[in-house]
């Protein structure tokens, strides 16, 4: 049975997000089929796109497979 797991963070916390995802994969025993991600910049302030201090949102979607209950 295929399932989806979504992780959300900000780009200046990528190392912690990576640890969280790896911990989840080890503990769940899931068979990961694909991992996709998206980074959204946060340019809503007046400093413009060159402001390197504005964190962007990071979304990671993991498609995985588990055995059907009762199998």
C-alpha positions in Angstrom: 0.0 0.0 0.0 1.5 3.4 -1.0 1.5 6.2 1.5 2.7 9.8 1.6 4.7 11.6 4.3 5.2 15.3 4.2 8.0 17.2 6.0 8.1 21.0 6.3 10.9 23.3 7.5 12.8 26.4 6.5 16.0 26.4 4.5 18.3 27.5 7.3 17.3 24.4 9.2 18.0 21.8 6.5 20.5 19.8 8.5 17.9 19.1 11.3 15.2 18.3 8.7 17.6 15.8 7.0 18.2 14.2 10.4 14.4 14.0 11.0 13.7 12.4 7.7 16.5 9.9 8.1 15.3 9.0 11.6 11.7 8.5 10.3 13.0 6.2 7.5 14.9 4.1 9.9 12.2 3.8 12.5 9.3 3.3 10.1 10.9 0.6 8.0 9.2 2.1 5.0 10.3 1.2 1.5 10.8 4.7 0.0 9.7 4.9 -3.6 10.5 8.6 -4.2 11.5 11.8 -2.5 10.5 15.2 -4.0 11.1 18.7 -2.6 10.3 22.3 -3.1 12.0 25.5 -1.8 10.0 28.7 -1.7 11.9 31.9 -1.2 10.6 34.6 1.2 11.0 37.9 -0.7 8.0 39.7 0.9 10.2 42.4 2.6 11.5 45.5 1.1 15.1 44.3 1.1 14.6 42.6 -2.3 15.7 39.2 -3.6 19.4 39.7 -2.6 18.6 39.5 1.1 20.4 36.3 2.2 18.9 36.4 5.7 15.3 35.7 4.8 14.6 31.9 5.3 12.5 30.1 2.6 10.1 27.3 3.2 11.2 23.8 2.4 8.6 21.0 1.7 9.7 17.4 1.2 7.2 14.8 0.1 8.2 11.1 0.6 6.2 8.4 -1.3 6.7 5.1 0.4 5.2 1.7 0.5 4.1 -0.4 3.5 2.5 -3.8 3.8 -1.3 -3.8 3.9 -2.7 -4.4 7.3 -3.5 -8.1 7.9 -1.1 -9.2 5.1 
